[in-house]
Amino acid sequence: MIFVAFSRGFRRATHSCSPWCDSLSIMGASRPRGDMGTRRQKPEERIVMRWFLRRGDQLVIASILVMTVLSGAAYFGMQKMRSIDYIDIDQAPSVEYRFLVDVNQADWSELAQLPGVGETLARRIVDSREMQGPFLDHSDLQRVKGIGPRTVESLRGYLLPMPKAEAIASDASAVPAS
């Protein structure tokens, strides 16, 4: 099938020698002279389209592609020119957090977070503190069943220093005088 360009669009050519001839005509090869017949063709029928678009359509598409490429290049160029270096924010150095517990005031849930102390042992510490009074020294923790000298040594880094015995015995010295 051969398509011929006219001023108002495409139209199928009136002759057809073979499908092979049609495909050659589309690719730009000349048609065999014997199949033309004796009728003389009009000048606009002699033009066989080698492209699927007219010359004007090709120019429009080419100009759109060029404008797209140029606008993309301009956009990325402007972004590169506008790029600002990152702002360096001074950050404070990290501080190591230490979990410290006061054995005489901590609840069982706080004591259970210590390494080597579970819920059961934490409840025993609180019960011992309530029944026998506050701990005067870290070594007093050994009075709780399940805590020995090794456990006390492993917990020393997590326990707040014990206050003086006078501060624990009397509430008057712990409260500031007004």
C-alpha positions as CSV (number, residue, x, y, z in Angstrom):
1,M,0.0,0.0,0.0
2,I,1.4,3.4,-1.0
3,F,0.5,6.6,0.7
4,V,0.8,9.8,-1.2
5,A,1.0,13.3,0.3
6,F,-1.5,15.9,-0.7
7,S,-2.0,19.4,0.6
8,R,-5.0,18.2,2.6
9,G,-3.6,15.0,4.1
10,F,-2.6,11.5,3.1
11,R,-4.4,9.3,0.6
12,R,-3.8,5.8,-0.6
13,A,-2.3,5.6,-4.1
14,T,-4.6,4.2,-6.7
15,H,-2.2,1.6,-8.1
16,S,-0.7,-1.4,-6.4
17,C,1.8,-3.6,-8.0
18,S,2.5,-5.8,-5.0
19,P,3.1,-5.6,-1.3
20,W,6.8,-5.8,-2.0
21,C,6.6,-2.8,-4.3
22,D,4.6,-0.9,-1.7
23,S,7.2,-1.5,1.0
24,L,10.0,-0.4,-1.4
25,S,8.1,2.8,-2.2
26,I,7.7,3.7,1.5
27,M,11.4,3.1,2.0
28,G,12.2,5.5,-0.8
29,A,12.9,3.1,-3.7
30,S,11.5,3.9,-7.1
31,R,8.5,2.0,-8.4
32,P,8.8,-0.2,-11.5
33,R,7.9,1.8,-14.6
34,G,5.8,-0.9,-16.1
35,D,3.2,-0.7,-13.4
36,M,2.5,3.0,-13.8
37,G,0.2,2.6,-16.7
38,T,-0.3,5.0,-19.5
39,R,-2.1,7.6,-17.5
40,R,0.1,10.6,-16.6
41,Q,0.3,11.3,-12.9
42,K,-0.3,14.7,-11.3
43,P,2.8,16.3,-9.7
44,E,1.5,15.9,-6.2
45,E,0.8,12.2,-6.7
46,R,4.5,11.6,-7.6
47,I,5.6,12.5,-4.1
48,V,5.8,9.3,-2.0
49,M,6.1,9.9,1.7
50,R,9.4,8.6,3.0
51,W,8.6,9.7,6.6
52,F,5.3,9.3,8.4
53,L,5.1,13.0,9.2
54,R,5.1,16.0,6.9
55,R,8.0,18.4,6.8
56,G,6.2,21.0,8.9
57,D,5.3,18.4,11.6
58,Q,8.9,17.3,11.7
59,L,10.0,20.8,12.3
60,V,7.5,21.4,15.1
61,I,8.5,18.2,16.9
62,A,12.2,19.0,16.4
63,S,11.7,22.5,17.8
64,I,9.8,21.1,20.8
65,L,12.6,18.6,21.5
66,V,15.2,21.3,21.2
67,M,13.3,23.6,23.6
68,T,12.8,20.8,26.1
69,V,16.5,20.0,26.1
70,L,17.5,23.6,26.4
71,S,15.0,24.3,29.2
72,G,16.3,21.2,31.1
73,A,19.9,22.4,30.7
74,A,18.9,25.9,31.9
75,Y,17.1,24.5,34.9
76,F,19.9,22.3,36.0
77,G,22.4,25.1,35.3
78,M,20.4,27.5,37.5
79,Q,20.2,24.9,40.2
80,K,23.9,24.4,40.1
81,M,24.5,28.2,40.3
82,R,22.1,28.5,43.3
83,S,23.5,25.6,45.2
84,I,24.6,26.7,48.7
85,D,27.0,24.8,50.8
86,Y,25.5,23.1,53.8
87,I,25.5,24.9,57.0
88,D,27.8,23.4,59.6
89,I,26.0,23.1,62.9
90,D,28.2,22.9,65.9
91,Q,27.0,20.0,68.1
92,A,27.8,19.5,71.7
93,P,29.9,16.4,72.3
94,S,28.0,13.4,73.3
95,V,27.8,12.8,77.0
96,E,27.7,9.4,78.4
97,Y,24.6,8.8,80.4
98,R,25.1,7.0,83.7
99,F,22.1,5.3,85.4
100,L,22.6,5.9,89.1
101,V,20.2,4.6,91.7
102,D,19.7,5.6,95.4
103,V,19.1,2.2,97.1
104,N,17.3,3.9,100.0
105,Q,14.7,5.7,97.8
106,A,14.4,3.7,94.6
107,D,11.3,1.7,93.7
108,W,11.6,-1.9,92.8
109,S,11.1,-1.1,89.1
110,E,14.2,1.2,89.2
111,L,16.3,-1.4,91.0
112,A,15.2,-4.1,88.5
113,Q,17.0,-2.2,85.7
114,L,20.4,-2.7,87.3
115,P,22.5,-5.4,85.7
116,G,22.2,-8.7,87.5
117,V,19.2,-7.6,89.5
118,G,15.8,-8.9,88.3
119,E,12.3,-8.2,89.5
120,T,12.5,-10.8,92.3
121,L,15.7,-9.5,93.7
122,A,14.6,-5.9,93.4
123,R,11.4,-6.6,95.4
124,R,13.6,-8.3,98.1
125,I,15.7,-5.2,98.4
126,V,12.7,-3.0,98.8
127,D,11.2,-5.4,101.4
128,S,14.4,-5.5,103.3
129,R,14.6,-1.7,103.4
130,E,11.0,-1.5,104.6
131,M,11.4,-4.1,107.4
132,Q,15.0,-3.5,108.6
133,G,15.5,0.2,107.8
134,P,17.6,2.1,105.3
135,F,21.0,0.8,104.1
136,L,23.8,2.7,105.7
137,D,26.5,1.4,103.4
138,H,26.6,-0.5,100.1
139,S,27.9,-3.5,101.9
140,D,24.6,-3.6,103.8
141,L,23.0,-4.9,100.6
142,Q,24.4,-8.3,101.5
143,R,21.7,-8.7,104.1
144,V,19.3,-9.3,101.3
145,K,19.0,-13.0,100.3
146,G,20.6,-13.5,96.9
147,I,23.2,-10.7,97.1
148,G,26.8,-11.5,97.9
149,P,30.0,-9.6,97.8
150,R,30.5,-10.0,94.0
151,T,27.0,-8.7,93.3
152,V,27.6,-5.7,95.5
153,E,31.0,-4.9,93.7
154,S,29.3,-5.2,90.3
155,L,26.5,-2.8,91.4
156,R,28.8,-0.1,93.0
157,G,29.1,1.7,89.7
158,Y,25.3,2.1,89.5
159,L,24.7,3.1,93.1
160,L,24.7,6.7,94.3
161,P,27.1,7.3,97.2
162,M,25.5,6.6,100.6
163,P,24.7,9.7,102.7
164,K,26.2,10.1,106.2
165,A,24.6,8.0,108.9
166,E,23.4,11.2,110.8
167,A,21.4,12.4,107.7
168,I,19.6,9.1,107.5
169,A,19.0,8.7,111.3
170,S,17.5,12.1,111.8
171,D,15.2,14.0,109.5
172,A,16.1,17.4,111.0
173,S,19.6,17.5,109.5
174,A,18.3,16.5,106.1
175,V,15.8,19.4,106.0
176,P,17.5,22.8,105.7
177,A,16.8,25.2,108.6
178,S,14.6,28.1,107.7
